[in-house]
Amino acid sequence: MSTRTGAAERTRLPGSAYAPRGTMVLQGTRGVASQAGITALTEELGAPAAFTVAVGAAVACALLSWTVRAAVPGPVRELRPAGAERSG
């Protein structure tokens, strides 16, 4: 049951909660566009061409991730809130 005071007591989400939501929306949009492109390519040129494009895209993604990863200088420091202790 919704009450007038219940709506006033709700807190607003922090700004950091909106970034993951936007990322999920963009990933979904990209996924649908990729599926549509692969489907059109398969209908036009056949399955071998669509497979070649998919493998090429996977290789390009792997190369990009390896390039970016190599550019990170040194070890990444551990992020913890101030005053938090390590568990375990």
Protein Blocks (a to p, Z undefined) as FASTA:
>chain_A
ZZfklmmmpccddfklmmmmmmmmmmmmmmmmmmmmmmmmmmmnojklmmmmmmmmmmmm
mmmmmmmmmmpgcjddddddehiaceZZ
